[in-house]
Amino acid sequence: MKKFIFENKASILLGVLILAIASFLRLSSLTYLPIFGDEAIYVRWAQVMRAEPTLRFLPLSDGKQPLFMWVVIPFLKIVSDPLYAGRVVSVLSGIATAGGVIGLSYLLFKSFKVSLIAALIYSLSPFSVFFDRMALADSMLSAFGVWSLFFILLTAKSLRLDFAMIAGFFLGGGLLTKSPALFYALLAPAAWLFSAFPKKRKDLAVHLIKLMVLTAVTIGIGYGMYNILRLGPNFHMVGIRNQDYVFAIPHIWENPKDPFIFHVKEIFQWLWMLGPSVFILLLLSGLALAFKKYPRQLLILVAWAGVPLFAGAMYAKVFTARYILFSLPPLIIIAALGFLETKDKIKKVLIGILVVFVIHSLYINWQLHKDIQKAPLPRSERSGYLEEWTSGYGIRQVAVQLREKYISQGSQIVAGTEGYFGTLPDGLQIYLNDLPDVKVFGVGIIIKDLPQELIDSKKTGNPTYFIINSTRYKGDADEAGLRLVGQYPKALRPDTTREALLFFEVTEAATVPKEISEQE
């Protein structure tokens, strides 16, 4: 080991530098992007599970695996900002993925050049930077996928039981994180292509049996860990909720074009916009130039990236860019394979493409950190993260004002919000979790009349507030006795309209019956 480190110290230092760059791009301005609906749910679950140990399987109530939330819990103890605590888990997962890309590419191709370029592409790609900065389970799923494949390949190469067991632990981690980890188990036999098969028939049979047994050990450990979820009362909800996101298997012959063709176009759009752009050229060059020299290794990577992408395009009812994040590492390694080419002309062209990739990526990353509303996000991502009710613009500011109000007067405060689950009220609750006398709860989705519970709260003398997105409120604020405290606009829609978060105070006028108010 010492000899290896000494002989390759320059490459190792470059690898450390690339990981440092990856860390900087993911950690800086980490809470700049407003909280997203799923982030609010996951962080709120983590807070509840931290406070009440009997609810450690709470995410199962919505069919979600809980590992991401479990990992967030200790960070809530050491980080004061709950959103930062949730997002830093994804940052660490992204760094682990970058490290896995280095290890996996070196294992497959024994080239530090490929390893470092692949790590650089992953570290800089706005696709990975954007999602590695969000408190979502997708980055963790990606990390477990890379390291599962790494140890599955080591198992196939060495036929060692310890590597098979470690691979099983990573597989189990993936299965406890998100359902698409199923692909890691299904694609494990693809690693057999990396094994050195003996030529004699007798030895070949023994070799195959060893591979099958070791693969069974890996999958057995993985699903053994997954079955921990049966300790929770809502394990059955995982399967039920999965059906909400995917079509049944017969869909492939019943209607194979819809939504497959549309989703394939989306995949190319996402890779073009967030890859970004010339990443697709690097990917195509890697496929073309490595096909003859490394067919087995290339086939493994294509399988681990292509099968989930095909399945998602064919079967997904709901399909967004983050759902393909775990397929990105194998694609990135393929994109780096072109640099194994020895012809000077091709090398110069590829270096030029890489330079364009670096410059373009840094520019988009600057926008993601400083001016995200101008960043070239795909339409569905821009809508969900910046424009609509799922975007949490203004929630932090509302929480700060409610906290200051509570500190200044020390009495109970009541805040009713739109929704029952998601950006509101969860996004507000996470910031006020340490103030039990600030009551935050949902009162409805589309609201015309001020909910009675808020009127009753005001009657009892509590400072009472109402928080809702502008398109969800169909009433007249003045007639309802509401005073606008703040208005927080979201990003501009394509039709030039804006959603806004409205922060109202419920005044005494709200407690006066309408009949009396009209007579006066």
C-alpha positions as a printed NumPy array, in Angstrom:
array([[  0.   ,   0.   ,   0.   ],
       [  2.814,   2.435,   0.884],
       [  4.531,   1.681,  -2.418],
       [  1.284,   2.253,  -4.331],
       [  0.714,   5.602,  -2.609],
       [  4.314,   6.718,  -3.176],
       [  4.28 ,   5.768,  -6.866],
       [  0.941,   7.477,  -7.5  ],
       [  1.097,  10.376,  -5.064],
       [  0.513,  12.989,  -7.794],
       [ -2.667,  11.259,  -8.957],
       [ -3.839,  10.796,  -5.373],
       [ -3.278,  14.488,  -4.629],
       [ -5.228,  15.418,  -7.759],
       [ -8.032,  13.135,  -6.617],
       [ -8.108,  14.83 ,  -3.217],
       [ -8.163,  18.236,  -4.932],
       [-11.104,  17.187,  -7.113],
       [-13.003,  15.961,  -4.044],
       [-12.256,  19.298,  -2.361],
       [-13.696,  21.116,  -5.383],
       [-16.753,  18.862,  -5.239],
       [-17.173,  19.674,  -1.548],
       [-16.883,  23.421,  -2.138],
       [-19.431,  23.448,  -4.964],
       [-21.924,  21.532,  -2.841],
       [-21.436,  23.233,   0.523],
       [-21.241,  26.887,  -0.487],
       [-24.546,  28.798,  -0.278],
       [-26.183,  25.525,   0.691],
       [-29.49 ,  27.057,   1.803],
       [-29.724,  29.568,  -1.067],
       [-32.334,  27.487,  -2.892],
       [-35.686,  27.724,  -1.056],
       [-36.953,  24.59 ,   0.608],
       [-38.767,  22.13 ,  -1.666],
       [-41.884,  20.16 ,  -0.728],
       [-40.242,  16.745,  -0.339],
       [-37.343,  18.28 ,   1.583],
       [-39.79 ,  19.771,   4.072],
       [-41.458,  16.389,   4.551],
       [-38.199,  14.469,   5.023],
       [-36.657,  16.938,   7.475],
       [-39.905,  17.14 ,   9.432],
       [-40.036,  13.349,   9.652],
       [-36.458,  13.359,  10.954],
       [-37.395,  15.883,  13.649],
       [-40.418,  13.848,  14.736],
       [-38.424,  10.594,  14.79 ],
       [-35.696,  12.266,  16.826],
       [-38.242,  13.452,  19.389],
       [-40.234,  10.218,  19.566],
       [-38.243,   6.948,  19.27 ],
       [-41.407,   4.871,  18.773],
       [-41.932,   6.649,  15.439],
       [-38.605,   5.688,  13.859],
       [-40.491,   4.047,  10.976],
       [-42.754,   7.052,  10.38 ],
       [-41.806,   7.442,   6.667],
       [-43.366,   4.041,   5.986],
       [-46.757,   5.689,   6.506],
       [-46.23 ,   7.284,   3.083],
       [-44.435,   4.288,   1.598],
       [-40.947,   5.802,   1.916],
       [-37.864,   3.998,   3.205],
       [-36.434,   5.781,   6.279],
       [-32.63 ,   5.516,   6.037],
       [-32.103,   9.041,   4.712],
       [-34.176,  10.471,   7.566],
       [-32.342,   8.289,  10.104],
       [-29.019,   9.716,   8.936],
       [-30.37 ,  13.278,   9.135],
       [-31.278,  12.851,  12.836],
       [-27.729,  13.181,  14.304],
       [-27.07 ,  16.233,  12.123],
       [-30.128,  17.909,  13.643],
       [-28.306,  17.69 ,  16.977],
       [-25.221,  19.553,  15.795],
       [-26.585,  21.92 ,  13.119],
       [-29.021,  24.661,  14.139],
       [-30.552,  25.12 ,  10.681],
       [-32.716,  22.032,   9.972],
       [-32.642,  22.539,   6.203],
       [-28.84 ,  22.746,   6.267],
       [-28.739,  19.583,   8.38 ],
       [-30.803,  17.706,   5.814],
       [-28.909,  19.018,   2.826],
       [-25.472,  18.321,   4.283],
       [-26.36 ,  14.605,   4.3  ],
       [-26.859,  14.804,   0.536],
       [-23.605,  16.75 ,   0.188],
       [-21.717,  13.979,   1.978],
       [-23.498,  11.414,  -0.186],
       [-22.425,  13.309,  -3.301],
       [-18.801,  13.363,  -2.146],
       [-19.037,   9.625,  -1.429],
       [-20.357,   9.148,  -4.968],
       [-17.447,  11.127,  -6.416],
       [-15.041,   8.934,  -4.441],
       [-16.888,   5.869,  -5.682],
       [-16.549,   7.06 ,  -9.276],
       [-12.777,   7.262,  -8.779],
       [-12.569,   3.783,  -7.267],
       [-14.968,   2.147,  -9.713],
       [-13.361,   3.567, -12.839],
       [ -9.879,   2.607, -11.635],
       [-11.038,  -0.916, -10.801],
       [-12.504,  -1.351, -14.279],
       [ -9.825,   0.313, -16.408],
       [ -6.685,   0.625, -14.238],
       [ -6.261,   4.203, -15.406],
       [ -5.821,   7.155, -13.076],
       [ -6.491,   9.415, -16.041],
       [ -9.983,   7.975, -16.521],
       [-10.617,   7.992, -12.767],
       [ -9.644,  11.627, -12.317],
       [-11.483,  12.87 , -15.401],
       [-14.612,  10.933, -14.412],
       [-14.428,  12.397, -10.9  ],
       [-13.927,  15.888, -12.343],
       [-16.964,  15.501, -14.603],
       [-19.103,  14.295, -11.704],
       [-17.842,  17.001,  -9.373],
       [-18.547,  19.821, -11.842],
       [-21.681,  18.603, -13.607],
       [-24.607,  20.882, -12.669],
       [-26.8  ,  17.773, -12.734],
       [-25.01 ,  16.279,  -9.743],
       [-24.232,  19.612,  -8.062],
       [-27.889,  20.651,  -8.074],
       [-29.297,  17.452,  -6.592],
       [-26.386,  16.826,  -4.203],
       [-27.41 ,  20.111,  -2.539],
       [-30.973,  19.072,  -1.729],
       [-32.316,  17.201,   1.31 ],
       [-33.604,  14.347,  -0.83 ],
       [-32.784,  10.641,  -0.828],
       [-31.555,  10.5  ,  -4.434],
       [-27.913,  11.407,  -3.729],
       [-27.709,   8.768,  -1.023],
       [-29.214,   6.198,  -3.389],
       [-26.578,   7.105,  -5.984],
       [-23.742,   6.707,  -3.454],
       [-24.943,   3.27 ,  -2.388],
       [-25.257,   2.281,  -6.047],
       [-21.682,   3.2  ,  -6.946],
       [-20.196,   1.425,  -3.96 ],
       [-22.469,  -1.605,  -4.395],
       [-21.189,  -2.008,  -7.945],
       [-17.589,  -1.478,  -6.807],
       [-17.718,  -4.342,  -4.305],
       [-19.859,  -6.558,  -6.536],
       [-17.134,  -6.238,  -9.184],
       [-14.418,  -6.935,  -6.614],
       [-16.347, -10.037,  -5.608],
       [-16.584, -11.229,  -9.206],
       [-12.88 , -10.612,  -9.731],
       [-11.552, -12.141,  -6.508],
       [-14.321, -14.612,  -5.549],
       [-13.934, -13.466,  -1.94 ],
       [-16.722, -13.819,   0.591],
       [-15.795, -10.673,   2.525],
       [-16.239,  -8.498,  -0.562],
       [-19.59 , -10.172,  -1.242],
       [-20.704,  -9.344,   2.288],
       [-19.581,  -5.71 ,   2.025],
       [-21.429,  -5.449,  -1.288],
       [-24.502,  -6.783,   0.506],
       [-24.256,  -4.078,   3.153],
       [-24.141,  -1.364,   0.493],
       [-27.024,  -3.001,  -1.364],
       [-28.996,  -3.108,   1.883],
       [-28.261,   0.565,   2.446],
       [-29.633,   1.337,  -0.99 ],
       [-32.781,  -0.721,  -0.408],
       [-33.353,   1.107,   2.891],
       [-32.992,   4.42 ,   1.048],
       [-35.236,   4.176,  -2.001],
       [-37.068,   1.538,  -4.043],
       [-35.006,   1.892,  -7.282],
       [-32.146,   0.124,  -5.448],
       [-33.97 ,  -2.966,  -6.697],
       [-31.999,  -2.448,  -9.92 ],
       [-28.727,  -2.944,  -8.02 ],
       [-29.853,  -6.432,  -7.051],
       [-31.226,  -7.276, -10.503],
       [-28.046,  -6.109, -12.25 ],
       [-25.584,  -7.764,  -9.868],
       [-25.052, -10.766, -12.22 ],
       [-23.832,  -8.364, -14.922],
       [-20.619,  -8.108, -12.882],
       [-19.84 , -11.717, -13.79 ],
       [-18.523, -10.332, -17.091],
       [-15.642,  -8.892, -15.075],
       [-14.656, -12.279, -13.697],
       [-11.732, -14.272, -15.117],
       [-13.373, -17.49 , -16.262],
       [-11.192, -20.621, -16.468],
       [-11.006, -22.454, -19.786],
       [-11.537, -26.003, -18.495],
       [-15.172, -27.126, -18.31 ],
       [-14.819, -28.634, -14.867],
       [-13.205, -25.505, -13.466],
       [-15.752, -23.345, -15.296],
       [-18.662, -25.059, -13.544],
       [-17.056, -24.552, -10.126],
       [-16.333, -20.922, -10.991],
       [-19.96 , -20.293, -11.979],
       [-21.23 , -21.92 ,  -8.796],
       [-18.948, -19.688,  -6.719],
       [-20.199, -16.602,  -8.555],
       [-23.824, -17.587,  -8.008],
       [-23.285, -18.355,  -4.322],
       [-21.427, -15.092,  -3.695],
       [-24.079, -13.112,  -5.579],
       [-26.745, -14.841,  -3.497],
       [-24.834, -13.831,  -0.349],
       [-24.774, -10.198,  -1.495],
       [-28.471, -10.133,  -2.362],
       [-29.368, -12.108,   0.766],
       [-27.598,  -9.636,   3.055],
       [-29.131,  -6.715,   1.18 ],
       [-32.676,  -7.986,   1.497],
       [-32.015,  -9.158,   5.034],
       [-31.287,  -5.538,   5.913],
       [-34.316,  -4.385,   3.939],
       [-36.574,  -6.653,   5.977],
       [-35.78 ,  -4.559,   9.046],
       [-38.607,  -2.402,   7.694],
       [-41.064,  -5.156,   8.616],
       [-40.629,  -3.999,  12.207],
       [-42.591,  -0.892,  11.241],
       [-46.396,  -0.961,  11.219],
       [-46.771,   0.266,   7.62 ],
       [-44.313,  -1.881,   5.668],
       [-47.073,  -2.783,   3.203],
       [-47.326,   0.877,   2.188],
       [-44.009,   0.673,   0.31 ],
       [-45.516,  -1.642,  -2.287],
       [-48.779,   0.284,  -2.425],
       [-47.073,   3.644,  -2.979],
       [-44.693,   2.165,  -5.558],
       [-47.756,   1.356,  -7.652],
       [-48.626,   5.059,  -7.653],
       [-45.375,   5.812,  -9.464],
       [-45.048,   2.989, -12.005],
       [-47.224,   1.155, -14.51 ],
       [-47.763,  -2.596, -14.288],
       [-45.328,  -4.891, -16.145],
       [-47.78 ,  -5.646, -19.032],
       [-47.647,  -1.953, -19.993],
       [-44.647,  -2.671, -22.245],
       [-46.764,  -4.612, -24.736],
       [-50.062,  -2.832, -24.122],
       [-48.839,   0.695, -24.922],
       [-45.049,   0.721, -25.398],
       [-44.8  ,   4.182, -26.981],
       [-46.573,   6.136, -24.255],
       [-44.931,   7.555, -22.172],
       [-41.686,   5.944, -23.365],
       [-40.971,   8.26 , -26.303],
       [-41.786,  11.388, -24.294],
       [-39.623,  10.254, -21.371],
       [-36.66 ,   9.43 , -23.627],
       [-36.849,  12.961, -25.012],
       [-36.914,  14.264, -21.448],
       [-33.8  ,  12.263, -20.528],
       [-31.863,  13.771, -23.426],
       [-33.149,  17.229, -22.51 ],
       [-32.042,  16.827, -18.889],
       [-28.582,  15.619, -19.905],
       [-28.247,  18.434, -22.434],
       [-29.312,  21.185, -20.024],
       [-27.702,  19.926, -16.815],
       [-25.033,  17.517, -18.116],
       [-24.414,  20.026, -19.59 ],
       [-24.423,  20.123, -23.424],
       [-21.051,  18.718, -24.52 ],
       [-21.309,  16.018, -21.846],
       [-23.357,  14.114, -24.427],
       [-20.447,  14.407, -26.897],
       [-18.064,  13.01 , -24.281],
       [-20.515,  10.192, -23.606],
       [-20.798,   9.26 , -27.286],
       [-17.021,   9.428, -27.78 ],
       [-16.481,   7.181, -24.766],
       [-18.934,   4.614, -26.129],
       [-17.33 ,   4.644, -29.57 ],
       [-13.674,   4.609, -28.528],
       [-13.914,   2.055, -25.698],
       [-16.166,  -0.466, -27.425],
       [-13.339,  -2.479, -29.011],
       [-10.814,  -2.266, -26.173],
       [-13.067,  -2.782, -23.158],
       [-16.283,  -4.467, -24.347],
       [-17.045,  -6.329, -21.108],
       [-16.42 ,  -3.382, -18.8  ],
       [-18.404,  -1.119, -21.099],
       [-21.306,  -3.558, -21.188],
       [-21.443,  -3.608, -17.376],
       [-21.596,   0.189, -17.209],
       [-24.166,   0.392, -20.003],
       [-26.33 ,  -2.169, -18.207],
       [-26.154,  -0.362, -14.85 ],
       [-27.058,   2.954, -16.482],
       [-29.252,   1.838, -19.369],
       [-31.576,  -0.681, -17.732],
       [-32.845,   1.759, -15.051],
       [-33.185,   4.508, -17.668],
       [-35.158,   2.228, -19.982],
       [-37.366,   1.009, -17.143],
       [-37.999,   4.555, -15.946],
       [-38.842,   5.77 , -19.434],
       [-41.15 ,   2.818, -20.066],
       [-42.923,   2.446, -16.733],
       [-42.717,   5.696, -14.756],
       [-45.975,   7.556, -14.214],
       [-44.065,  10.392, -12.546],
       [-40.645,  11.123, -14.048],
       [-38.327,  13.964, -13.064],
       [-34.615,  14.597, -13.485],
       [-33.678,  13.546,  -9.96 ],
       [-35.116,  10.081, -10.584],
       [-32.249,   9.333, -12.985],
       [-29.479,  10.718, -10.752],
       [-28.435,   7.211,  -9.671],
       [-27.832,   6.32 , -13.349],
       [-25.44 ,   9.24 , -13.797],
       [-22.175,   7.772, -12.335],
       [-21.897,   4.92 , -14.893],
       [-22.64 ,   7.386, -17.705],
       [-19.943,   9.731, -16.424],
       [-17.36 ,   6.946, -16.321],
       [-18.259,   6.08 , -19.926],
       [-17.852,   9.763, -20.849],
       [-14.293,   9.679, -19.473],
       [-13.284,   6.596, -21.473],
       [-12.533,   8.558, -24.621],
       [ -9.395,   9.875, -22.93 ],
       [ -7.863,   6.404, -23.18 ],
       [ -7.445,   7.144, -26.897],
       [ -3.791,   7.386, -27.978],
       [ -4.21 ,   9.265, -31.274],
       [ -3.086,  12.866, -30.85 ],
       [ -5.779,  14.432, -33.046],
       [ -8.607,  12.72 , -31.177],
       [ -7.009,  13.524, -27.814],
       [ -6.805,  17.224, -28.705],
       [-10.461,  17.292, -29.76 ],
       [-11.528,  15.567, -26.537],
       [ -9.445,  17.943, -24.419],
       [-11.133,  20.855, -26.19 ],
       [-14.564,  19.367, -25.472],
       [-13.588,  18.839, -21.826],
       [-12.486,  22.477, -21.517],
       [-15.853,  23.599, -22.913],
       [-17.575,  21.273, -20.437],
       [-15.647,  22.741, -17.498],
       [-16.351,  26.354, -18.489],
       [-20.038,  25.715, -19.192],
       [-20.462,  23.75 , -15.955],
       [-18.806,  26.44 , -13.836],
       [-21.035,  29.108, -15.374],
       [-24.228,  27.161, -14.64 ],
       [-22.973,  26.319, -11.142],
       [-22.378,  30.026, -10.511],
       [-26.013,  30.639, -11.475],
       [-27.176,  27.826,  -9.194],
       [-25.323,  29.471,  -6.302],
       [-25.996,  33.16 ,  -6.972],
       [-28.858,  33.667,  -9.449],
       [-30.786,  30.43 ,  -9.699],
       [-33.796,  31.966, -11.415],
       [-31.592,  32.507, -14.479],
       [-30.133,  28.985, -14.422],
       [-31.11 ,  26.79 , -17.407],
       [-33.221,  24.322, -15.455],
       [-35.543,  21.958, -17.351],
       [-39.179,  23.14 , -17.358],
       [-40.436,  20.561, -14.857],
       [-37.565,  21.289, -12.447],
       [-37.919,  25.065, -12.685],
       [-41.66 ,  24.783, -12.11 ],
       [-41.37 ,  22.505,  -9.083],
       [-38.345,  24.046,  -7.376],
       [-38.844,  27.742,  -8.164],
       [-42.305,  28.675,  -9.436],
       [-45.182,  26.727,  -7.916],
       [-46.574,  25.93 ,  -4.455],
       [-43.908,  23.232,  -3.963],
       [-41.26 ,  25.98 ,  -3.873],
       [-40.702,  27.392,  -0.399],
       [-39.912,  31.031,  -1.139],
       [-40.733,  33.118,   1.933],
       [-41.114,  30.279,   4.429],
       [-37.842,  31.024,   6.232],
       [-38.737,  34.728,   6.449],
       [-42.174,  33.934,   7.879],
       [-40.577,  31.626,  10.452],
       [-38.14 ,  34.356,  11.514],
       [-40.988,  36.829,  12.045],
       [-43.063,  34.337,  14.026],
       [-40.044,  33.529,  16.181],
       [-39.364,  37.225,  16.845],
       [-43.031,  37.779,  17.703],
       [-42.973,  34.897,  20.167],
       [-39.727,  36.051,  21.799],
       [-41.028,  39.608,  22.16 ],
       [-44.281,  38.685,  23.926],
       [-43.801,  35.117,  25.184],
       [-47.401,  33.962,  24.65 ],
       [-48.825,  31.24 ,  22.447],
       [-48.935,  31.952,  18.712],
       [-51.146,  30.122,  16.243],
       [-50.296,  29.877,  12.536],
       [-52.601,  28.159,  10.078],
       [-51.246,  27.27 ,   6.658],
       [-52.525,  25.877,   3.416],
       [-52.14 ,  22.141,   2.938],
       [-51.74 ,  19.344,   5.428],
       [-48.491,  17.749,   4.239],
       [-45.549,  19.077,   2.251],
       [-44.066,  22.523,   1.695],
       [-46.718,  23.85 ,   4.065],
       [-47.117,  23.233,   6.923],
       [-43.989,  21.018,   7.181],
       [-41.669,  23.677,   5.747],
       [-42.712,  26.112,   8.472],
       [-42.798,  23.534,  11.255],
       [-39.157,  22.535,  10.781],
       [-37.991,  26.087,  11.582],
       [-40.221,  26.412,  14.666],
       [-39.791,  22.901,  16.026],
       [-38.056,  24.159,  19.19 ],
       [-40.956,  26.483,  20.098],
       [-43.837,  24.306,  21.37 ],
       [-45.985,  27.381,  22.022],
       [-45.934,  28.316,  18.337],
       [-48.657,  26.105,  16.904],
       [-48.391,  25.498,  13.157],
       [-50.965,  23.346,  11.389],
       [-52.639,  22.926,   8.011],
       [-56.191,  24.177,   7.457],
       [-56.979,  23.261,   3.839],
       [-55.803,  23.448,   0.25 ],
       [-58.057,  25.735,  -1.796],
       [-59.436,  28.244,   0.716],
       [-62.135,  30.888,   0.256],
       [-63.351,  31.556,   3.795],
       [-61.047,  31.945,   6.773],
       [-61.015,  28.599,   8.648],
       [-63.033,  28.596,  11.866],
       [-60.132,  27.32 ,  13.977],
       [-58.175,  30.495,  13.196],
       [-61.156,  32.675,  14.072],
       [-61.567,  30.79 ,  17.36 ],
       [-57.851,  31.182,  18.095],
       [-58.103,  34.943,  17.641],
       [-61.164,  35.057,  19.893],
       [-59.18 ,  33.44 ,  22.709],
       [-56.582,  36.198,  22.461],
       [-53.785,  34.354,  20.636],
       [-51.773,  36.215,  17.989],
       [-53.014,  34.321,  14.94 ],
       [-51.598,  34.137,  11.426],
       [-52.578,  32.646,   8.093],
       [-50.008,  31.577,   5.468],
       [-51.079,  30.556,   1.966],
       [-49.929,  30.698,  -1.654],
       [-51.71 ,  33.304,  -3.738],
       [-53.289,  30.854,  -6.19 ],
       [-54.716,  28.807,  -3.319],
       [-56.544,  31.734,  -1.684],
       [-59.884,  32.5  ,  -3.347],
       [-61.303,  34.872,  -0.741],
       [-61.202,  38.605,  -0.023],
       [-58.567,  39.377,   2.607],
       [-60.146,  42.663,   3.717],
       [-63.595,  41.15 ,   4.145],
       [-62.098,  38.213,   6.056],
       [-60.343,  40.518,   8.512],
       [-56.836,  39.683,   7.34 ],
       [-53.911,  42.101,   7.38 ],
       [-51.109,  41.401,   4.912],
       [-47.823,  41.211,   6.838],
       [-45.633,  40.07 ,   3.972],
       [-45.719,  38.853,   0.403],
       [-42.925,  36.696,  -1.027],
       [-42.957,  36.207,  -4.822],
       [-41.592,  33.083,  -6.443],
       [-39.829,  32.841,  -9.797],
       [-41.49 ,  34.182, -12.936],
       [-43.552,  31.669, -14.909],
       [-43.308,  31.417, -18.731],
       [-46.606,  33.343, -19.011],
       [-45.024,  36.182, -16.915],
       [-47.28 ,  35.536, -13.901],
       [-45.932,  34.857, -10.407],
       [-47.06 ,  32.733,  -7.521],
       [-46.465,  34.39 ,  -4.138],
       [-46.536,  33.285,  -0.527],
       [-48.97 ,  35.471,   1.431],
       [-48.403,  36.043,   5.157],
       [-51.52 ,  37.374,   6.887],
       [-52.282,  38.366,  10.459],
       [-55.799,  37.56 ,  11.616],
       [-57.246,  40.77 ,  13.098],
       [-60.156,  41.366,  15.484],
       [-62.349,  42.108,  12.473],
       [-62.22 ,  38.408,  11.616],
       [-64.045,  37.551,  14.853],
       [-67.032,  39.777,  14.063],
       [-69.895,  37.773,  12.484],
       [-70.522,  38.752,   8.875],
       [-74.16 ,  39.696,   9.563],
       [-73.152,  42.267,  12.205],
       [-70.289,  43.538,  10.038],
       [-72.675,  44.086,   7.097],
       [-75.214,  45.948,   9.312],
       [-72.524,  48.321,  10.537]])
